[in-house]
Amino acid sequence: MDIVIVLLVIFIVVFCFKRSFSGFIYAVGASEILFRLLSFLRVRLFSSDIANFIAKYFPENIPAVIGNYTEGIIYEVLIWIFVGIMIIFEFYTIRIFLKKR
């Protein structure tokens, strides 16, 4: 179920906002931030009912989803692709901040 939510969030962001490579990179980065924020709030802030709902329907992060559905060399390749995407996301984010100055 969590893979469906990850793909749905990425698809909606890319389809609605940008249909380019940078749009895909921003969608993956924003999804990762959203999932980590929900995970943090689930542990620190929410009551048991909301925390159980978040734990059931939202993954902790994208590497956790990759780990649930793959193993071995495929896992390593997908994790390194994810790391590459996050490095590109950081590059795009830093580039935007530097252009604004």
C-alpha positions as CSV (number, residue, x, y, z in Angstrom):
1,M,0.0,0.0,0.0
2,D,2.8,2.4,0.8
3,I,4.3,2.1,-2.7
4,V,1.0,3.2,-4.2
5,I,1.0,6.3,-2.0
6,V,4.6,7.2,-2.9
7,L,4.0,6.8,-6.6
8,L,0.7,8.7,-6.4
9,V,2.3,11.7,-4.6
10,I,5.2,11.8,-7.1
11,F,2.8,11.5,-10.1
12,I,0.4,14.2,-8.9
13,V,3.2,16.7,-8.2
14,V,5.0,16.0,-11.6
15,F,1.8,16.0,-13.6
16,C,0.3,19.1,-12.0
17,F,3.3,21.3,-11.8
18,K,6.1,20.4,-14.1
19,R,6.5,17.8,-16.8
20,S,10.3,17.8,-16.9
21,F,13.3,16.2,-15.3
22,S,13.6,19.0,-12.7
23,G,9.9,18.5,-11.8
24,F,10.5,14.8,-11.2
25,I,13.5,15.6,-9.0
26,Y,11.5,18.2,-7.0
27,A,8.6,15.7,-6.6
28,V,10.9,13.0,-5.2
29,G,12.6,15.5,-2.8
30,A,9.3,17.0,-1.7
31,S,7.8,13.5,-1.2
32,E,10.8,12.4,0.9
33,I,10.5,15.6,3.1
34,L,6.8,15.0,3.5
35,F,7.2,11.4,4.6
36,R,10.0,12.2,7.0
37,L,7.9,15.1,8.5
38,L,4.9,12.8,8.9
39,S,7.1,10.2,10.5
40,F,8.5,12.7,12.9
41,L,5.1,14.1,13.8
42,R,3.7,10.6,14.3
43,V,6.3,9.8,16.9
44,R,6.5,13.2,18.7
45,L,3.1,14.8,18.4
46,F,0.1,12.8,17.4
47,S,-2.2,10.7,19.5
48,S,-2.4,7.0,19.1
49,D,-5.3,7.0,16.6
50,I,-3.7,9.5,14.2
51,A,-0.3,7.9,14.7
52,N,-1.7,4.4,13.8
53,F,-3.3,5.9,10.7
54,I,-0.1,7.5,9.6
55,A,2.0,4.4,10.4
56,K,-0.5,2.2,8.4
57,Y,-0.9,4.3,5.3
58,F,2.3,6.4,4.9
59,P,5.8,5.0,4.7
60,E,8.6,6.5,6.9
61,N,10.7,7.4,3.9
62,I,11.3,6.4,0.3
63,P,14.3,4.1,1.2
64,A,12.1,2.2,3.6
65,V,9.7,1.5,0.7
66,I,12.6,0.4,-1.5
67,G,13.8,-1.9,1.3
68,N,10.3,-3.5,1.7
69,Y,9.9,-4.5,-1.9
70,T,13.5,-5.3,-3.1
71,E,16.6,-6.9,-1.8
72,G,20.1,-7.7,-2.9
73,I,21.7,-6.0,-5.9
74,I,18.4,-4.4,-7.0
75,Y,18.1,-2.8,-3.6
76,E,21.6,-1.4,-3.8
77,V,21.1,0.0,-7.3
78,L,17.8,1.6,-6.4
79,I,19.2,3.2,-3.2
80,W,22.1,4.6,-5.2
81,I,19.7,6.0,-7.8
82,F,17.7,7.6,-4.9
83,V,20.9,9.1,-3.5
84,G,21.7,10.5,-6.9
85,I,18.3,12.0,-7.1
86,M,18.6,13.6,-3.7
87,I,22.1,15.0,-4.6
88,I,20.5,16.6,-7.7
89,F,17.7,17.9,-5.6
90,E,20.2,19.6,-3.2
91,F,22.0,21.1,-6.2
92,Y,18.7,22.5,-7.6
93,T,17.8,23.9,-4.2
94,I,21.1,25.5,-3.6
95,R,21.2,26.9,-7.1
96,I,17.8,28.6,-6.5
97,F,19.0,30.2,-3.3
98,L,22.2,31.5,-4.9
99,K,20.3,33.0,-7.8
100,K,18.0,34.9,-5.5
101,R,21.0,36.7,-3.9
